[in-house]
Amino acid sequence: MDRVLPPTWRPSSETELEAALNEGAFTETPKREAKQQLRSSKDQAKDMASFAIDGGLIVVGVREVKAEGRFELAPVEWADQILESPARIAASSCDPPLQVSVDWLDSEVPGHGYLLIEVPASPLAPHMAGGAYYGRGDREKRRLSDAEVERLIRARDASLDVVRTALREQVDKDPFPGGELAHLHLLALPSRRIPGMFKAWTAAENAQPLLFDLVRDGVSQRTRELGGEAARVSPVLGDLVSGFRTAGGVGIASQSSADAREEGDLRFVVRERGEVSLYCGRAAARYADRYLFFDGALAFRVRAFLDLLAGLSEDAGYGGSWDVGVAVTNTHGVSSWSGDRRSAPGAEYDAERYEQATRVPQTELERPGGATDRLVGELLRSLGNASAHSDLLTDPE
């Protein structure tokens, strides 16, 4: 009986790849495709997007001999940027940006080898490429129908209902429900639940030092640099010094509950079941007849929160995605803070509340600009000042 490769098979050497070809075990499937050479950027984007729904592997350096119904080795020549090119195309030519991993297998032919492009199943699928959505047939990509796209997007959005509900419950428990300022609520849940995920944190006799170190060291230097002045809008993460316990979790706050003031309140909480949250009581400020929104500080705090999720994931050994929700309340009438309260006001926001949710793959936590944009980019663009904070909403080289 012919050997059948498992769907997740990937070769670790030219010898292993050649054996699979010679045995007839290597075939193209909905999760595996062979390419003799790298194709155009446009075609690469379509190929990678087609695998994003269920995941798969593209092996570059394998030629199909159609007349004989088999595949054979055809190692490609090494070139500068050959490893970076597919990942760059997936991030820039797929919408939303797609995260892929690219590896190289050396060949016995000097200067040649094989490119392995692994496309993980994306929680953001389907991904558009070249103005259309693609999925997989039995052996090759195919364009998805409008009905298929609608079904996939509806299922993707429905998967975020749990975090949306939890976020609204957090908003309902706002410590300053009748406050005068806009409040920021951030909440994250692991997409794959792990009982006792952060038990080590809640079991600690004194979790305050652990949380203090996480907040101090967990925000990347890149995020701090991109934040610039926005990272210094009060209350700042460095104000988180007061440890406390709460139902099912531990937290650190900028002030004790006894003397808490709305404008100085910042709280970060980690719960045993995996829930992580951040609250800020000063997302805007009132100056005379002006109601100014700290839009840069919002983008910074969201991106910093994603950095902290990356650190917590590593600590817990969690490699899955996170469902992240953001809500900003009491927003009616805010206009963008330009850094000068005397400048002419910008566009005023005409809704009482902003809310958004998205799923963030673990790989995206390493470069959280895209996720930051999905969470708060719409609000910043509504205020007409998103371009001033574009570096926080992207990942510039």
C-alpha positions as CSV (number, residue, x, y, z in Angstrom):
1,M,0.0,0.0,0.0
2,D,1.4,3.4,-0.9
3,R,2.4,5.6,2.0
4,V,0.1,8.6,2.7
5,L,1.6,11.7,4.1
6,P,-0.3,13.3,7.0
7,P,-2.0,16.7,6.2
8,T,0.5,18.5,8.4
9,W,3.6,16.8,7.0
10,R,6.6,19.0,6.2
11,P,10.1,17.7,5.1
12,S,13.1,18.4,7.3
13,S,15.7,17.6,4.6
14,E,16.1,17.1,0.9
15,T,16.5,13.4,1.6
16,E,13.1,13.2,3.3
17,L,11.5,15.2,0.5
18,E,13.0,13.0,-2.2
19,A,11.8,9.9,-0.5
20,A,8.3,11.1,-0.4
21,L,8.4,12.0,-4.1
22,N,10.0,8.6,-5.1
23,E,7.4,6.7,-3.1
24,G,4.5,8.6,-4.7
25,A,3.5,9.8,-1.3
26,F,3.8,13.5,-2.2
27,T,0.6,14.7,-3.8
28,E,-1.1,18.0,-4.0
29,T,-4.0,18.3,-1.6
30,P,-6.2,21.0,-0.1
31,K,-3.4,21.6,2.4
32,R,-0.3,21.1,0.2
33,E,0.9,22.5,-3.1
34,A,4.1,22.2,-5.2
35,K,5.7,25.0,-7.1
36,Q,8.6,24.8,-9.5
37,Q,9.6,28.4,-9.0
38,L,8.4,31.4,-7.0
39,R,5.7,33.2,-9.0
40,S,4.8,36.8,-9.4
41,S,4.0,38.8,-6.2
42,K,0.3,38.9,-7.2
43,D,0.1,35.1,-7.7
44,Q,2.0,34.4,-4.5
45,A,-0.5,36.5,-2.6
46,K,-3.4,34.6,-4.1
47,D,-1.8,31.2,-3.4
48,M,-1.1,32.1,0.3
49,A,-4.5,33.6,0.8
50,S,-6.1,30.4,-0.5
51,F,-4.5,28.4,2.3
52,A,-5.5,30.8,5.1
53,I,-8.8,29.3,5.8
54,D,-7.6,25.8,6.9
55,G,-3.8,26.2,6.7
56,G,-1.3,24.5,4.4
57,L,2.2,24.2,3.0
58,I,3.7,25.4,-0.3
59,V,6.8,23.6,-1.4
60,V,8.9,25.6,-3.9
61,G,11.4,23.6,-5.8
62,V,9.3,20.6,-6.8
63,R,8.3,20.0,-10.5
64,E,5.2,18.1,-11.6
65,V,5.7,15.6,-14.4
66,K,2.1,15.5,-15.5
67,A,2.5,12.9,-18.2
68,E,3.7,10.4,-15.6
69,G,1.5,11.6,-12.7
70,R,4.4,12.2,-10.4
71,F,6.6,15.0,-8.9
72,E,10.4,15.4,-8.9
73,L,13.0,17.5,-7.3
74,A,13.8,20.9,-9.0
75,P,15.8,22.8,-6.4
76,V,15.7,26.6,-6.8
77,E,18.7,28.9,-6.7
78,W,19.4,30.8,-3.5
79,A,18.9,34.6,-3.9
80,D,19.0,37.5,-1.5
81,Q,15.7,38.2,0.2
82,I,14.3,34.8,-0.9
83,L,13.1,34.0,2.6
84,E,11.8,37.5,3.3
85,S,9.9,38.0,0.1
86,P,6.9,35.7,0.6
87,A,6.3,36.9,4.2
88,R,6.5,40.5,3.0
89,I,4.0,39.8,0.2
90,A,1.6,38.1,2.6
91,A,1.7,41.0,4.9
92,S,1.4,43.7,2.3
93,S,-0.7,42.2,-0.5
94,C,-3.3,40.2,1.5
95,D,-6.2,42.0,3.2
96,P,-6.2,41.6,6.2
97,P,-2.4,41.1,6.3
98,L,-1.5,37.4,6.5
99,Q,1.2,36.0,8.7
100,V,3.3,33.1,7.2
101,S,6.5,31.4,8.1
102,V,9.2,30.6,5.5
103,D,12.1,28.1,5.8
104,W,14.9,26.9,3.6
105,L,16.1,23.4,2.9
106,D,19.6,23.0,1.5
107,S,20.1,20.8,-1.6
108,E,23.1,18.8,-2.5
109,V,23.3,21.0,-5.6
110,P,25.5,23.9,-4.4
111,G,23.7,27.2,-3.9
112,H,20.3,25.6,-4.4
113,G,17.5,24.3,-2.2
114,Y,13.8,24.4,-1.4
115,L,11.5,27.0,0.0
116,L,8.8,25.9,2.5
117,I,6.1,28.5,2.9
118,E,3.8,27.5,5.8
119,V,0.5,29.3,6.0
120,P,-1.2,28.7,9.4
121,A,-5.0,28.6,9.6
122,S,-5.8,32.3,10.1
123,P,-8.4,33.5,12.6
124,L,-8.9,36.5,10.3
125,A,-9.7,34.4,7.2
126,P,-10.9,34.8,4.5
127,H,-8.1,37.1,3.2
128,M,-8.5,39.0,0.0
129,A,-5.8,39.1,-2.7
130,G,-5.9,40.9,-6.0
131,G,-9.4,42.1,-5.3
132,A,-11.0,38.6,-4.6
133,Y,-11.2,36.0,-2.0
134,Y,-9.7,32.5,-2.5
135,G,-10.0,29.1,-0.9
136,R,-8.7,25.6,-1.8
137,G,-10.1,23.0,-4.1
138,D,-8.8,19.4,-4.1
139,R,-5.5,20.4,-5.6
140,E,-5.4,24.1,-6.3
141,K,-6.8,27.5,-5.3
142,R,-10.3,28.6,-6.4
143,R,-12.1,31.9,-6.2
144,L,-14.7,31.9,-3.4
145,S,-18.3,32.7,-4.2
146,D,-20.0,35.7,-2.5
147,A,-22.1,33.3,-0.5
148,E,-19.0,31.5,0.8
149,V,-17.3,34.7,1.7
150,E,-20.4,36.0,3.6
151,R,-20.7,32.7,5.5
152,L,-17.0,32.7,6.5
153,I,-17.1,36.4,7.6
154,R,-20.3,35.8,9.6
155,A,-18.8,32.8,11.3
156,R,-15.6,34.8,12.1
157,D,-17.6,37.7,13.6
158,A,-19.8,35.3,15.6
159,S,-16.7,33.8,17.2
160,L,-16.1,37.2,18.9
161,D,-19.5,37.3,20.6
162,V,-18.0,36.0,23.9
163,V,-15.4,38.7,24.2
164,R,-18.0,41.3,23.2
165,T,-20.3,40.2,26.0
166,A,-17.5,40.1,28.5
167,L,-16.4,43.6,27.4
168,R,-19.9,45.0,27.9
169,E,-20.0,43.4,31.4
170,Q,-16.8,45.2,32.2
171,V,-18.2,48.5,31.0
172,D,-21.3,48.0,33.2
173,K,-18.9,47.7,36.2
174,D,-17.1,51.0,35.4
175,P,-15.8,52.4,38.7
176,F,-16.9,55.9,37.6
177,P,-20.2,55.3,35.8
178,G,-21.3,58.9,36.1
179,G,-17.9,60.3,35.2
180,E,-17.3,63.4,33.1
181,L,-14.5,61.9,30.9
182,A,-14.2,59.3,28.2
183,H,-13.1,55.9,29.7
184,L,-11.1,53.2,28.0
185,H,-11.9,49.6,28.5
186,L,-9.7,46.8,27.0
187,L,-10.4,43.1,27.5
188,A,-8.7,40.0,26.1
189,L,-9.7,36.3,26.2
190,P,-7.7,33.4,24.9
191,S,-9.5,32.0,21.8
192,R,-8.7,28.5,23.2
193,R,-9.6,28.3,26.8
194,I,-7.1,26.7,29.2
195,P,-8.4,26.0,32.8
196,G,-6.2,27.8,35.3
197,M,-4.2,29.5,32.6
198,F,-2.9,32.2,35.0
199,K,-3.1,30.2,38.2
200,A,0.5,30.9,39.0
201,W,-0.3,34.6,39.2
202,T,-3.3,34.3,41.4
203,A,-1.6,31.7,43.6
204,A,1.4,34.0,44.3
205,E,1.4,35.3,47.9
206,N,2.1,38.7,46.6
207,A,1.4,39.2,42.9
208,Q,2.2,43.0,42.9
209,P,5.9,42.5,42.1
210,L,5.1,40.1,39.2
211,L,2.6,42.6,37.7
212,F,4.9,45.5,38.3
213,D,7.7,43.7,36.4
214,L,5.4,42.7,33.6
215,V,4.1,46.3,33.0
216,R,7.7,47.7,33.3
217,D,9.4,45.2,31.0
218,G,6.5,43.9,28.9
219,V,6.0,46.9,26.7
220,S,8.5,46.7,23.8
221,Q,11.0,49.5,23.3
222,R,9.6,49.8,19.8
223,T,6.1,50.5,21.0
224,R,7.5,53.1,23.5
225,E,9.5,54.8,20.8
226,L,6.6,54.9,18.4
227,G,4.4,56.3,21.2
228,G,6.6,59.3,21.8
229,E,4.7,62.0,23.7
230,A,1.5,59.9,23.6
231,A,3.2,57.4,25.9
232,R,3.5,60.1,28.5
233,V,-0.1,61.2,28.7
234,S,-1.3,60.8,32.3
235,P,-2.1,58.3,33.8
236,V,0.9,56.4,32.5
237,L,1.7,52.7,32.8
238,G,4.5,53.6,35.2
239,D,1.8,54.8,37.7
240,L,0.7,51.2,38.1
241,V,2.2,50.4,41.6
242,S,-0.7,49.5,43.9
243,G,-1.4,45.7,43.9
244,F,-4.9,44.4,44.7
245,R,-7.0,41.2,44.5
246,T,-10.3,40.9,42.7
247,A,-12.8,38.1,42.0
248,G,-10.8,35.3,40.2
249,G,-7.7,37.4,39.7
250,V,-5.0,39.9,40.7
251,G,-4.4,43.5,39.6
252,I,-2.3,46.5,39.8
253,A,-3.6,50.1,39.9
254,S,-2.4,53.7,39.8
255,Q,-4.1,54.6,43.0
256,S,-5.8,52.9,46.0
257,S,-9.5,52.4,45.9
258,A,-9.9,54.7,49.0
259,D,-8.8,57.8,47.2
260,A,-9.3,56.9,43.6
261,R,-10.1,59.8,41.2
262,E,-11.5,59.4,37.8
263,E,-8.8,61.3,35.9
264,G,-6.0,59.4,37.6
265,D,-7.4,55.9,37.5
266,L,-5.6,53.2,35.6
267,R,-6.0,49.4,36.3
268,F,-4.5,46.3,34.9
269,V,-6.0,42.9,35.8
270,V,-5.1,39.3,35.1
271,R,-7.6,36.6,36.0
272,E,-6.9,32.9,36.6
273,R,-9.2,31.7,33.8
274,G,-7.2,33.7,31.2
275,E,-9.0,37.1,31.1
276,V,-6.8,40.2,30.9
277,S,-8.1,43.7,31.1
278,L,-7.0,47.4,31.2
279,Y,-9.1,50.3,32.4
280,C,-8.3,54.0,32.1
281,G,-10.5,56.8,33.5
282,R,-8.9,59.5,31.4
283,A,-9.1,58.9,27.7
284,A,-10.0,62.6,27.2
285,A,-9.9,65.9,29.1
286,R,-12.0,69.0,29.3
287,Y,-10.4,72.4,28.9
288,A,-12.9,75.3,29.3
289,D,-15.4,74.7,26.4
290,R,-13.2,72.0,24.7
291,Y,-13.5,68.2,25.1
292,L,-10.2,66.8,23.8
293,F,-9.6,63.2,23.1
294,F,-6.1,61.7,23.6
295,D,-6.2,59.7,20.4
296,G,-2.4,59.1,20.3
297,A,-2.5,57.9,23.9
298,L,-5.4,55.5,22.9
299,A,-3.3,54.0,20.1
300,F,-0.3,53.7,22.4
301,R,-2.3,52.0,25.2
302,V,-3.9,49.5,22.9
303,R,-0.6,48.6,21.3
304,A,1.1,48.4,24.8
305,F,-1.7,46.1,25.9
306,L,-1.0,43.7,23.0
307,D,2.6,43.7,24.0
308,L,1.6,42.7,27.5
309,L,-0.5,39.9,26.1
310,A,2.6,38.6,24.3
311,G,4.5,38.5,27.6
312,L,1.6,36.7,29.4
313,S,1.3,34.2,26.5
314,E,5.0,33.3,26.8
315,D,4.7,33.0,30.6
316,A,1.7,30.6,30.3
317,G,3.2,28.7,27.3
318,Y,0.2,29.7,25.3
319,G,0.6,29.8,21.5
320,G,-3.0,30.4,20.4
321,S,-4.9,33.5,19.4
322,W,-6.5,36.1,21.6
323,D,-10.0,37.7,21.2
324,V,-9.5,41.3,22.1
325,G,-12.2,43.9,22.6
326,V,-12.0,47.7,23.1
327,A,-14.7,50.1,24.3
328,V,-14.4,53.9,24.8
329,T,-17.4,55.4,26.6
330,N,-18.7,59.0,27.0
331,T,-17.2,60.0,23.6
332,H,-19.9,62.3,22.3
333,G,-18.5,65.7,21.4
334,V,-14.8,64.8,21.7
335,S,-12.4,66.2,19.2
336,S,-8.8,65.2,18.5
337,W,-6.0,66.4,20.8
338,S,-3.4,68.0,18.6
339,G,-0.9,68.7,21.4
340,D,-2.1,72.3,21.7
341,R,-5.3,73.0,23.5
342,R,-5.4,76.5,21.9
343,S,-5.5,75.1,18.4
344,A,-8.8,75.1,16.4
345,P,-10.9,72.0,17.3
346,G,-11.1,69.2,14.8
347,A,-14.1,67.1,13.9
348,E,-16.3,66.2,16.9
349,Y,-17.3,62.6,17.5
350,D,-21.1,62.2,17.4
351,A,-21.6,58.9,19.2
352,E,-21.7,58.1,22.9
353,R,-19.6,55.1,22.6
354,Y,-17.0,53.3,20.4
355,E,-16.6,49.5,20.4
356,Q,-14.6,47.1,18.4
357,A,-13.4,43.5,18.7
358,T,-10.9,41.4,16.7
359,R,-9.0,38.1,16.9
360,V,-5.2,38.5,17.2
361,P,-3.0,35.5,16.2
362,Q,0.0,34.9,18.4
363,T,2.3,35.7,15.5
364,E,0.7,39.1,15.1
365,L,1.5,40.0,18.8
366,E,5.1,40.2,17.7
367,R,4.2,43.1,15.3
368,P,0.9,44.5,16.7
369,G,0.4,47.5,14.5
370,G,-2.2,45.8,12.3
371,A,-4.2,44.6,15.3
372,T,-4.0,48.1,16.9
373,D,-5.5,49.5,13.7
374,R,-8.3,47.0,13.6
375,L,-9.2,47.9,17.2
376,V,-9.0,51.7,17.2
377,G,-8.1,52.8,13.7
378,E,-11.7,53.5,12.8
379,L,-12.2,55.8,15.8
380,L,-9.0,57.8,15.0
381,R,-9.9,58.1,11.3
382,S,-13.3,59.4,12.4
383,L,-11.5,62.2,14.4
384,G,-9.4,63.0,11.3
385,N,-6.1,62.6,13.0
386,A,-5.1,58.9,12.3
387,S,-2.2,59.9,10.1
388,A,-0.4,61.5,13.0
389,H,-0.3,58.1,14.7
390,S,0.2,55.9,11.7
391,D,3.4,54.3,13.1
392,L,1.4,52.9,16.0
393,L,-1.2,51.5,13.6
394,T,1.4,49.8,11.4
395,D,4.8,48.2,11.7
396,P,7.1,50.4,9.7
397,E,10.5,48.8,8.9
